[in-house]
Amino acid sequence: MKKPLLPALRSKNYQLFFAGQGISLIGTWMTQLATIWLVYDLTNSPLMLGVVGFSSQIPSFFLAPFGGVFVDRFSRYRTLISTQVLAMIQSLTLAVLALTGVIQVWHIIALSLCQGFINALDAPARQAFVPELVERREDLANAIAINSTTVNGARLIGPAIGGLLIASVGTGYCFLIDGLSYIAVIAALLAMKVKPWKHVVSAGNPLQKVKEGFVYAFSFAPIRSILLLSALVSLMGLQNTILVPVIAEQVLKGDAETLGFLMAASGVGALTGGIYLATRQTILGIGNLIALAPAILGTGLIAFSFSRFLPLSLFTMLFVGLGTILQIAASNTFLQTIVEDDKRGRLMSLYTMSFLGMIPIGNLLGGILASHIGATNTLIIDGIACILGSIVFSRQLPSLRQIMRPIYEQKGIVISHKA
């Protein structure tokens, strides 16, 4: 019998997760756009954009490893329900402040910090929960790829709607819609039939468990190389998320709608990459994608920084989105495929730390650089750093393949060509 194109959707629980996430993530991307536009509108400062970006992500850097220990010990299902409820409260609070007209930058920073604490637990729980949702182990890679496609489908739709809403009725309604969208994901989670959580009692306090996770990840060259490359891409390559409003207004002479279109163009590129990954039938060859992705991202950033013409800027943002998603989703798929189950939560928390945790430092660095040398020059530096990372990882790839060969054999992945 022919394997379905999207085999993960055979699982009822995954169907529910996919539907709930799809709706909620559109709201999340609307809020992300509305937040950066509101901050820039209130302050006109690239540095403050960096500070808000820093505050929303820095908890992930410090707390994600402990979040990983938590989700290896406690029910990921119950954890996700709790984090979604807290995230809904955070978004609705933001909506009330914006709609009543009392919102100030310090409110946004404080609430961004709260969201960061929620994400430090939510992100590793979400990553580690996916294997519980698919009924067949061989559908896992497809489930991870569909997740990435969902995130980026929302990334396409959310900013486009958000830009139009901000231009017509203001940022407050974006926050309100986001808050209400959490009802979909909470309802989907509650409708699932999940097997009872089996807690495996293991010796060691949380600090020891965190240390075990670090040793496991960084003593194994393929995992170490991917985490370091993800950290570099997040530190330098994702600064564009806080610099795009500056480019939209100062360079392209646009408004919130222009910003929405630029973010949506990035989403189109990311969605294309996500669909490609979702329809791949094997993990073989994924190393090449991980090596190529930062070069695509870096080239897109450099081209975007030179553009002064909106259609060309939109075209370059396609490559920014494509490179970003290939890097994030291909790395995630690889790590989820090879990790030992009892360390899954901790490894995914380290991946969260290398990906989400480095973004705040990058945001702050990007904000400082942009306020001194300008947003366009900052993006050129970011692009060069990504391309250099791609070159270094490509040179490591042959030796990493040799290390992975016995693991692929052990897991029943037949090696018929380069991995």
Backbone torsions as a table, in degrees:
resi	resn	phi	psi	omega
1	MET	NA	136.4	-178.0
2	LYS	-69.4	135.3	179.3
3	LYS	-70.4	134.8	179.1
4	PRO	-63.4	156.5	-178.0
5	LEU	-63.2	-39.2	179.1
6	LEU	-122.1	76.2	-172.1
7	PRO	-62.2	-26.9	-178.6
8	ALA	-62.1	-27.2	-178.1
9	LEU	-75.8	1.4	171.9
10	ARG	-70.7	-23.1	-175.6
11	SER	-88.6	124.2	-176.3
12	LYS	-57.9	-45.9	-179.0
13	ASN	-60.8	-38.2	-179.8
14	TYR	-70.1	-35.3	175.6
15	GLN	-58.1	-45.8	179.7
16	LEU	-62.8	-45.9	-179.7
17	PHE	-60.0	-45.1	-179.0
18	PHE	-60.7	-45.7	-178.3
19	ALA	-66.8	-47.8	-179.1
20	GLY	-62.5	-45.1	179.6
21	GLN	-61.5	-42.6	-177.3
22	GLY	-55.7	-45.3	-179.3
23	ILE	-70.0	-47.6	-176.2
24	SER	-63.4	-39.0	-175.9
25	LEU	-68.8	-28.7	174.2
26	ILE	-60.2	-44.0	176.8
27	GLY	-62.9	-39.4	-179.8
28	THR	-61.5	-44.5	-179.4
29	TRP	-69.9	-32.2	174.7
30	MET	-62.8	-43.3	179.2
31	THR	-64.9	-39.4	179.7
32	GLN	-61.3	-44.9	178.0
33	LEU	-64.2	-46.4	-177.7
34	ALA	-62.6	-37.7	-178.8
35	THR	-65.2	-49.2	-177.3
36	ILE	-68.0	-33.5	178.1
37	TRP	-68.9	-42.4	-179.4
38	LEU	-63.5	-43.1	179.4
39	VAL	-63.0	-44.0	-179.2
40	TYR	-68.5	-35.0	177.9
41	ASP	-66.5	-39.9	-178.5
42	LEU	-75.1	-33.1	-170.0
43	THR	-117.9	-25.7	-173.9
44	ASN	55.8	31.0	-173.7
45	SER	-124.1	118.9	173.4
46	PRO	-60.7	-32.0	-179.6
47	LEU	-64.0	-41.7	179.3
48	MET	-67.0	-32.1	173.3
49	LEU	-60.4	-41.0	178.0
50	GLY	-64.8	-40.6	-179.4
51	VAL	-64.9	-44.1	179.3
52	VAL	-65.5	-42.8	176.4
53	GLY	-60.5	-39.3	178.7
54	PHE	-63.0	-47.6	-175.0
55	SER	-66.5	-30.3	-177.4
56	SER	-76.1	-21.4	-173.4
57	GLN	-115.8	-19.5	-172.8
58	ILE	-60.8	-33.9	177.1
59	PRO	-56.8	-32.6	179.3
60	SER	-62.1	-35.0	-177.8
61	PHE	-65.2	-43.9	-176.1
62	PHE	-87.6	-33.8	-169.9
63	LEU	-102.3	-17.3	-177.0
64	ALA	-55.0	-42.4	178.7
65	PRO	-59.5	-36.8	177.9
66	PHE	-73.2	-33.5	174.1
67	GLY	-60.8	-38.0	177.7
68	GLY	-63.8	-41.2	176.6
69	VAL	-62.6	-43.1	-179.8
70	PHE	-58.8	-48.0	-175.8
71	VAL	-76.1	-13.2	171.2
72	ASP	-80.7	-16.4	-175.3
73	ARG	-107.8	-27.6	-173.9
74	PHE	-122.6	164.7	-177.6
75	SER	-59.1	119.9	178.3
76	ARG	-68.0	-31.3	179.9
77	TYR	-63.7	-51.6	-179.9
78	ARG	-66.1	-35.9	178.3
79	THR	-60.6	-44.7	-178.7
80	LEU	-65.4	-41.0	177.4
81	ILE	-58.5	-44.9	-179.3
82	SER	-63.0	-45.6	-177.4
83	THR	-66.5	-35.0	179.6
84	GLN	-68.0	-38.6	177.0
85	VAL	-64.0	-44.7	179.3
86	LEU	-63.8	-40.5	179.3
87	ALA	-65.1	-36.0	177.9
88	MET	-64.1	-43.7	178.7
89	ILE	-61.1	-42.0	-179.3
90	GLN	-61.5	-46.0	-178.7
91	SER	-66.4	-40.0	179.9
92	LEU	-67.8	-33.9	175.5
93	THR	-62.9	-44.6	177.2
94	LEU	-59.8	-41.3	-180.0
95	ALA	-63.0	-45.4	-179.6
96	VAL	-61.0	-45.7	-179.8
97	LEU	-62.7	-41.1	-177.9
98	ALA	-72.4	-42.3	-176.7
99	LEU	-70.9	-27.9	177.7
100	THR	-86.3	-6.5	175.1
101	GLY	78.4	12.7	-178.0
102	VAL	-98.7	-1.0	-171.9
103	ILE	-65.4	137.7	176.3
104	GLN	-127.6	167.2	-176.7
105	VAL	-60.5	-36.9	-178.3
106	TRP	-65.6	-31.0	174.7
107	HIS	-61.7	-45.0	-177.6
108	ILE	-64.1	-42.0	179.5
109	ILE	-63.3	-45.4	-178.4
110	ALA	-63.5	-44.2	-179.0
111	LEU	-71.8	-32.1	175.0
112	SER	-64.7	-38.5	177.6
113	LEU	-63.0	-43.2	177.2
114	CYS	-59.8	-44.0	179.0
115	GLN	-63.0	-35.3	177.2
116	GLY	-62.2	-41.5	177.7
117	PHE	-64.2	-40.9	178.4
118	ILE	-63.2	-45.3	-178.2
119	ASN	-63.2	-31.8	-178.6
120	ALA	-61.2	-27.9	176.8
121	LEU	-96.9	-37.8	-175.3
122	ASP	-66.7	-43.4	-174.1
123	ALA	-62.5	-52.4	177.8
124	PRO	-64.8	-33.6	178.7
125	ALA	-64.6	-43.1	-179.6
126	ARG	-63.4	-45.1	-179.3
127	GLN	-63.6	-43.3	-175.8
128	ALA	-77.6	-18.8	-178.3
129	PHE	-78.0	-26.9	-175.2
130	VAL	-54.3	-45.1	179.5
131	PRO	-60.1	-24.9	178.6
132	GLU	-75.5	-16.9	-174.5
133	LEU	-88.4	-22.6	-177.7
134	VAL	-98.1	135.8	-176.3
135	GLU	-77.5	-25.0	-179.4
136	ARG	-116.0	129.3	-177.4
137	ARG	-57.6	-36.0	-176.8
138	GLU	-70.3	-11.5	179.3
139	ASP	-87.4	-2.5	-173.4
140	LEU	-61.6	-47.5	-178.2
141	ALA	-60.0	-38.5	178.2
142	ASN	-66.0	-39.3	178.7
143	ALA	-61.6	-42.7	179.8
144	ILE	-64.6	-41.9	179.3
145	ALA	-65.8	-39.5	177.8
146	ILE	-64.7	-39.9	175.9
147	ASN	-53.3	-48.5	-178.7
148	SER	-63.9	-39.0	179.1
149	THR	-64.8	-40.0	178.7
150	THR	-62.0	-46.8	179.5
151	VAL	-56.9	-41.9	-174.0
152	ASN	-86.4	-22.2	168.6
153	GLY	-64.0	-42.5	177.0
154	ALA	-65.9	-35.3	179.8
155	ARG	-66.7	-25.8	175.7
156	LEU	-78.8	-49.0	-174.0
157	ILE	-76.7	-45.0	-174.6
158	GLY	-55.4	-55.9	-179.2
159	PRO	-64.6	-33.9	179.3
160	ALA	-63.5	-46.3	177.2
161	ILE	-66.8	-43.5	-178.6
162	GLY	-58.7	-44.5	179.9
163	GLY	-60.0	-42.7	179.2
164	LEU	-67.6	-40.6	179.7
165	LEU	-65.0	-44.6	-179.8
166	ILE	-60.8	-43.7	-178.8
167	ALA	-65.4	-30.1	-175.5
168	SER	-98.7	-45.4	-174.7
169	VAL	-124.4	-5.9	176.1
170	GLY	103.3	168.8	-173.9
171	THR	-70.2	-28.9	-174.6
172	GLY	-56.8	-37.7	-178.5
173	TYR	-70.9	-27.8	173.9
174	CYS	-63.5	-44.7	179.5
175	PHE	-64.1	-39.8	-179.2
176	LEU	-64.3	-46.5	179.9
177	ILE	-62.3	-39.7	177.9
178	ASP	-61.0	-47.3	179.7
179	GLY	-57.5	-44.1	-179.1
180	LEU	-71.1	-27.8	-178.1
181	SER	-66.7	-21.0	178.5
182	TYR	-65.8	-21.4	178.5
183	ILE	-58.9	-37.6	-178.5
184	ALA	-62.9	-46.6	-176.5
185	VAL	-72.5	-35.1	177.6
186	ILE	-66.3	-42.8	178.2
187	ALA	-62.4	-41.4	179.0
188	ALA	-62.8	-42.8	178.8
189	LEU	-62.9	-43.4	-178.4
190	LEU	-67.6	-26.2	-179.5
191	ALA	-80.2	-11.0	-177.3
192	MET	-74.3	150.3	170.9
193	LYS	-106.4	100.8	-174.4
194	VAL	-106.9	137.8	177.7
195	LYS	-62.7	145.2	178.9
196	PRO	-55.9	141.5	-178.9
197	TRP	-70.3	126.4	176.8
198	LYS	-98.6	108.9	-179.4
199	HIS	-85.3	119.0	177.6
200	VAL	-91.8	113.9	-179.8
201	VAL	-72.4	124.6	180.0
202	SER	-134.3	147.7	-177.7
203	ALA	-72.1	156.7	174.7
204	GLY	108.7	140.9	177.4
205	ASN	-83.9	170.8	-176.7
206	PRO	-55.0	-37.7	-179.5
207	LEU	-64.2	-39.8	177.2
208	GLN	-63.6	-40.4	-179.7
209	LYS	-65.6	-40.6	176.8
210	VAL	-61.2	-44.9	179.7
211	LYS	-60.9	-43.9	177.7
212	GLU	-56.7	-43.6	179.6
213	GLY	-62.1	-43.9	178.6
214	PHE	-62.9	-45.4	-178.7
215	VAL	-63.0	-44.7	179.4
216	TYR	-57.9	-46.3	-175.4
217	ALA	-73.1	-46.1	-170.3
218	PHE	-88.8	-8.0	175.4
219	SER	-90.9	-5.0	-178.9
220	PHE	-112.6	112.6	-168.9
221	ALA	-55.0	-45.5	-179.1
222	PRO	-59.7	-43.8	179.2
223	ILE	-66.4	-45.0	-179.6
224	ARG	-58.1	-46.4	-178.1
225	SER	-62.8	-40.6	-178.8
226	ILE	-70.0	-40.4	178.3
227	LEU	-64.1	-40.1	-179.8
228	LEU	-68.5	-40.2	177.7
229	LEU	-65.6	-41.1	177.4
230	SER	-61.2	-40.2	179.6
231	ALA	-63.1	-42.7	179.3
232	LEU	-63.6	-46.1	-179.3
233	VAL	-62.4	-40.5	-180.0
234	SER	-70.0	-37.6	-179.3
235	LEU	-67.2	-46.3	-173.9
236	MET	-103.9	-47.0	-171.3
237	GLY	-70.7	-25.0	-175.5
238	LEU	-100.0	8.9	174.2
239	GLN	-63.9	-22.3	-178.2
240	ASN	-57.7	-26.0	-177.1
241	THR	-63.1	-30.8	178.0
242	ILE	-96.7	-13.1	-178.7
243	LEU	-95.2	-17.6	-179.6
244	VAL	-58.7	-41.0	177.8
245	PRO	-60.5	-34.2	178.4
246	VAL	-66.1	-45.8	178.7
247	ILE	-62.2	-44.5	-177.6
248	ALA	-58.4	-43.0	-175.1
249	GLU	-86.5	-47.8	-172.3
250	GLN	-83.6	-41.3	-174.4
251	VAL	-89.7	-47.3	-176.5
252	LEU	-92.7	-3.6	177.0
253	LYS	56.0	41.8	-178.4
254	GLY	-108.5	-164.1	-179.3
255	ASP	-133.4	-160.1	-178.3
256	ALA	-60.7	-33.4	178.8
257	GLU	-64.5	-41.4	177.0
258	THR	-60.1	-44.9	178.1
259	LEU	-60.2	-43.6	178.4
260	GLY	-59.5	-42.3	179.3
261	PHE	-65.9	-40.2	178.8
262	LEU	-63.3	-43.5	178.8
263	MET	-66.1	-39.1	179.1
264	ALA	-65.9	-37.5	177.9
265	ALA	-62.4	-42.2	174.9
266	SER	-60.2	-39.5	177.8
267	GLY	-63.8	-36.1	177.8
268	VAL	-62.7	-45.3	177.6
269	GLY	-61.4	-43.2	-179.6
270	ALA	-66.9	-40.0	179.4
271	LEU	-63.3	-40.0	177.8
272	THR	-59.5	-47.2	177.8
273	GLY	-62.8	-40.3	179.9
274	GLY	-64.2	-42.5	178.7
275	ILE	-64.1	-41.9	178.0
276	TYR	-58.8	-46.6	-179.5
277	LEU	-66.0	-37.5	-178.4
278	ALA	-66.7	-27.9	-177.8
279	THR	-97.2	-0.2	174.4
280	ARG	-71.3	138.3	-175.0
281	GLN	-93.0	-9.2	-175.3
282	THR	-146.8	157.9	176.2
283	ILE	-80.4	-15.8	-178.4
284	LEU	-60.2	136.2	-178.8
285	GLY	89.9	-0.5	-175.0
286	ILE	-70.8	-25.3	177.3
287	GLY	-60.3	-39.2	178.2
288	ASN	-62.7	-39.8	179.5
289	LEU	-65.2	-43.6	-179.3
290	ILE	-63.0	-36.4	179.2
291	ALA	-70.9	-37.9	-175.3
292	LEU	-78.3	-33.1	-171.4
293	ALA	-55.1	-48.0	-179.1
294	PRO	-63.0	-30.1	178.2
295	ALA	-67.8	-39.8	177.0
296	ILE	-63.4	-46.5	179.2
297	LEU	-60.2	-48.2	-177.9
298	GLY	-61.8	-43.3	178.2
299	THR	-62.5	-42.1	178.1
300	GLY	-61.5	-41.8	-179.9
301	LEU	-64.4	-43.7	-179.3
302	ILE	-64.9	-44.6	179.2
303	ALA	-63.2	-41.3	178.9
304	PHE	-61.5	-40.2	-177.6
305	SER	-66.3	-28.7	-179.4
306	PHE	-85.7	-18.0	-174.5
307	SER	-74.3	139.7	174.4
308	ARG	-124.3	14.5	-172.4
309	PHE	-128.7	118.7	-170.8
310	LEU	-52.9	-48.7	179.3
311	PRO	-57.3	-38.1	177.8
312	LEU	-68.4	-39.9	177.4
313	SER	-61.1	-41.7	177.8
314	LEU	-62.7	-40.5	179.3
315	PHE	-64.0	-43.5	-179.4
316	THR	-67.4	-32.0	179.2
317	MET	-67.2	-23.2	173.6
318	LEU	-57.6	-42.8	-177.0
319	PHE	-74.9	-31.5	174.9
320	VAL	-61.8	-47.2	179.3
321	GLY	-66.1	-41.9	-179.6
322	LEU	-62.6	-49.7	180.0
323	GLY	-61.6	-39.9	-179.2
324	THR	-62.5	-50.1	-175.3
325	ILE	-69.3	-37.3	178.7
326	LEU	-61.9	-40.1	179.1
327	GLN	-65.2	-50.7	-174.4
328	ILE	-67.7	-52.1	-172.4
329	ALA	-73.9	-38.5	179.4
330	ALA	-66.2	-40.7	177.7
331	SER	-63.3	-43.9	179.3
332	ASN	-60.8	-46.3	-179.8
333	THR	-59.6	-45.5	-179.6
334	PHE	-61.0	-49.3	-177.0
335	LEU	-64.2	-43.0	-179.1
336	GLN	-65.0	-29.3	-178.0
337	THR	-74.8	-37.7	-172.7
338	ILE	-97.5	-13.9	-172.9
339	VAL	-70.7	147.5	173.2
340	GLU	-76.2	139.5	-172.3
341	ASP	-56.8	-38.9	-176.5
342	ASP	-72.1	-9.6	178.8
343	LYS	-114.8	6.1	-174.2
344	ARG	-58.1	-49.4	-178.3
345	GLY	-59.4	-42.9	-178.4
346	ARG	-69.4	-41.3	179.2
347	LEU	-66.0	-41.5	179.8
348	MET	-68.0	-27.5	175.5
349	SER	-70.8	-35.3	176.0
350	LEU	-69.1	-35.7	175.1
351	TYR	-64.8	-42.7	176.0
352	THR	-59.5	-40.8	-179.9
353	MET	-65.4	-41.6	-178.6
354	SER	-73.4	-29.4	-178.4
355	PHE	-91.6	-69.6	-178.9
356	LEU	-70.8	-36.0	-174.5
357	GLY	-67.3	-28.9	179.7
358	MET	-85.1	-17.6	-179.3
359	ILE	-58.6	-44.3	-177.6
360	PRO	-61.8	-38.6	179.4
361	ILE	-66.9	-40.3	175.9
362	GLY	-62.9	-41.4	178.3
363	ASN	-60.4	-44.6	-179.7
364	LEU	-66.3	-44.9	178.2
365	LEU	-61.1	-43.9	179.4
366	GLY	-63.5	-41.3	179.0
367	GLY	-63.7	-42.6	179.5
368	ILE	-66.4	-48.0	179.8
369	LEU	-60.3	-45.4	-177.3
370	ALA	-63.8	-33.3	-179.7
371	SER	-75.4	-15.7	178.9
372	HIS	-102.7	-44.2	-174.4
373	ILE	-116.1	0.4	178.9
374	GLY	93.9	152.9	-176.9
375	ALA	-65.9	-37.8	-176.6
376	THR	-66.9	-43.8	178.5
377	ASN	-65.2	-36.0	178.1
378	THR	-61.9	-42.7	-179.5
379	LEU	-66.2	-33.1	176.8
380	ILE	-64.2	-45.4	177.3
381	ILE	-60.0	-44.0	179.3
382	ASP	-59.1	-44.3	-178.9
383	GLY	-63.0	-43.4	179.3
384	ILE	-61.8	-42.7	-179.9
385	ALA	-60.6	-42.0	179.6
386	CYS	-64.5	-42.7	-179.9
387	ILE	-64.3	-40.7	177.4
388	LEU	-63.2	-40.7	177.2
389	GLY	-61.0	-40.5	178.1
390	SER	-61.9	-41.9	-179.4
391	ILE	-64.8	-45.6	-179.0
392	VAL	-62.4	-46.0	-179.0
393	PHE	-65.0	-38.7	179.2
394	SER	-59.4	-38.0	179.5
395	ARG	-69.6	-27.4	179.3
396	GLN	-81.0	-19.9	-169.2
397	LEU	-55.9	-44.9	-179.4
398	PRO	-57.7	-42.4	-179.9
399	SER	-71.1	-33.3	178.3
400	LEU	-66.7	-36.5	178.5
401	ARG	-61.0	-40.6	-180.0
402	GLN	-62.8	-39.1	179.8
403	ILE	-68.0	-37.0	-175.5
404	MET	-77.0	-23.5	-173.8
405	ARG	-51.7	-51.8	-179.9
406	PRO	-64.2	-30.8	179.7
407	ILE	-69.3	-41.9	176.6
408	TYR	-61.4	-39.9	178.9
409	GLU	-64.5	-43.0	-178.9
410	GLN	-62.8	-36.7	-178.0
411	LYS	-87.3	3.7	176.4
412	GLY	79.3	17.0	175.9
413	ILE	-88.1	111.8	-176.1
414	VAL	-74.1	125.6	-179.8
415	ILE	-92.8	105.9	178.8
416	SER	-110.1	-15.8	175.0
417	HIS	-152.5	-173.2	-173.8
418	LYS	-59.1	138.3	178.5
419	ALA	-96.3	NA	NA
